Amino acid sequence: MSSTSPAVGRALDLLLYLAGKPGPVPGAAIARDLKIPRSTTYHLLDVLIARGFVVHFPDRRSYGLGMAAFEIGSAYLRHDPLEMLARPVLARLVARIGETAHLGVLHGSETLYLLKEQPPVARIPVTMVTDVGVRLPAQLTASGRSILAHLPAAQIRALFPGARSFVDRTGAGPTSLPALRRVLAEEKRQRWAEEVGLVTEGLQSVAACGFDHSGRPAAAISVTWRAGHART
């Protein structure tokens, strides 16, 4: 956070915090989790409410994102900066290997798929759940884990605070924070992630993380094919 604009940084932190929650959050919880004084938190909320970025739900004594936040998100989707950069990369990758490729980002503790590129004729037909806009548990996807592997330990702990955070799809995959950390440590070391049958039985994927100008993990490109089908 810039020392010259702490209020701006805190307001953005607050919006990102709300964006990562499944529903409205009490003001006291926001102050606690972001480690901001309660008086400052409520002042920021009042400013964001006045500008439409936050909505107050008095009956629930909680706060959620407002229409202005939605408008910013919609504007991002219209501009598609990340997708514009990644689309030709995915197209070249698919043309070379003849398998389906995806662009994914981290959305809270989930992988959100922004792009999906398929070959005109697949070598072996593959039915996937990973369409554009689909979200899946990040700890189960190669894309998600390739990004998680480069996040600070405290952020991983915040994203996966307890056993209920570890969603199960096929009866496999990490089911605890220590197990996830072991997987992430290995995948960070090898610089790519792999999942076999964790999302859909019979399918496997590999993914590598891409970084922004500051070196932070920004997105991942993955390739998916039928398990047991030899890659060349």
N, C-alpha and C positions, 0 to 999 in steps of 0.2 A: 504494500500500500504506500502510495506517495505521501511523504511527510507534509507536503504542501496542500493536499486535498484529502484529509482523512475522512471527511463526511461523505465525499463522493465514493471513496473506496468502500466504506461501510454500507452505503446504500446499495452498491452493486453486489456486495457480499450477501446482503439481506435478500435481494431479488434472486440470486443464484441459489441461495438456501431454500427459499420457497419453491423455486422451480424443481428442486430435487425431491420435494415431498409429495406424497400421494394425495394430500388434502390440506385444508386449513390448519394452521399451527397457532397455539396460544402465544401471546406476546412474551410471557415469562420464559417459555421454552426457547424462543428466538434469541432473547438476551443471553440465556444460559449457554446455548450451543455455540453462538458466535462470540461469546465472551465480551459483550458490549454492555455498558451500564444500562440499567433498565430505563432510566430517564432519557438517555440518548436513543435507545431502541424505539421508544414510543414517539419521540420527536421525529425520527426518521420515518416511522410508519405513517405519521400524520402527513408529512410532506409527500410521501409516495401515494397516499390515498388521495390527496388533493389533485395529483397529476394523473390519477387513473391507473397507476401501476400496481396498486394493492387495494384489496377490498376487505373491509372489516365486517365480520359476522357477529353482531352484538349478542345474539342468543347463544352462540357457542363460545363467545369470548376468544375468538381466534381470527387469523388473518390468512388471506390467500392472494394469488395473483389476480390482477385486474385486466380490463380490456386493453389498456395501453401496452401491457406486457405481451398480450396476444398479438397486437398489431406489430410490435417489433419482431416477434417470431415469424409472423406471416411475411414481413418484409424480407427477412433473411431467406425464407424459402423461395421468394420471388427472385432474389438475386442469385441464389445457388452458388456462392463462391467456391465452396469446397467441392461440390459436385462437378462444377465446370472444370476444375483442375484435375479431378480424379477420373472423370469419364473416359478421356482418351487413354489413360494408363490402363484402366480395366479392359478397354476394347483391345488394346495390343496384347494384354496378358491372355485374354480369352482366345484370341486368334492364334496365339502361339501354342497353348496347351489344350484347347478344345474342351475346357470344363467351365463351370459357372463360377464367376467371381463376384464379390460384394465389397462395398464400402460401408463400414460401420463406425459409429461413434459411441461413446459412453454417455448414457442418460441415467443419472443416478446410479443404481446398481444393476442397470440393464444395458444390453447392447441394442442400439437403434440402427436399423439398416436404412441408409440413404440412397444407395444405388445397387442395382442388380444387373449384371451383364451375362447373357447366356450365348453359347455358340449356336449358329443357325441349325446345326444338326448335332445333337449330343451323341457321343460315342455309346454311352449307355444311358437311357432315359432316367432322370433323377427327379423325384418329386420332393420339393422343399417347402418349409414353412417360412423361409426367410425372404419374403417379399418386401418391397420398399414400404417403410413405415411400421414394419413389425418390430416389436421389442421382445427380447428374450433375456433370461437371467445371464448376466455377464460372466459369472464364474463357470458357466457351462459352455460358452462359445469361445472358439479360438480367437475371434476378433476381440471380444471383451477381455479375455485374459492377457492378450498381447498388450493391451492398453493398461490394464490393472497392474501388470508387472512393473510398470515404470512410475507408479504413483507412490507417494510417501506412505509409510506404515500406518501413520495416524489416519490418513484418508481411507485406507482399506478398512481399518477398524470401524470408522464411522459409517462406511457403506454397508458393512456386514456386522452389525452389533450383536447378533445372537443367532441361535439355531434356526429361528424362523426365517432368517435372511437367505438361507440356503435352499432354494427351490429345487425340487427333484422332478425330472421329466422321464427318465428311463431307468431309474434305480442306480445310477452311477454318477461319479463326480464328487468333488469335495463337499463335505457336509459340516465342516467346522472351520473356524478361522485359522487354527494352526495347520490344518490340512491344505487350505487354500494358499497360505503363505509358502508352504513347501513347494507346491506346484508353481507358484509365481516366481519363486527364487530360481528354480531350474529353467523356466522359460525365459526369464530375463538373462540368465547366463548364456543360453543358446541363441537368444535374439529372435526367436519365433515361438509361436504357440501352436498346439495341436489338440484337437478333440476328436475322439472316435466314438460315435454312438451316444454321446451325451445329450444331444438335442433331438436327433431322430435316429432310431436304430437302423443300422445299415449304411449310414453316411459318415464321412469323416471330413475334417477341414484342417487347413493350416492357415496361419495369418501372421502378418508382420505389422508392427506399429509404425505410423508416420508421426513426425514431430513438427511443431510449429517453429517460428523464427527464434523463439526463446528457449528451445530445447524441450518444451513440454509435450507430452503425448497428446496428439490431437485426434487421430483417427486410425483405422486399421483397414488393410486390404486383405481379404481372405479368398481362398479357393476351396470349393467343396466338390467331392466326387463320391461315388459308391465305394464303400469299404471293401477291400479285397481286390479291387480293380487296379492292376499294376499301372503305376505312372511311368511315363517315358520321358 
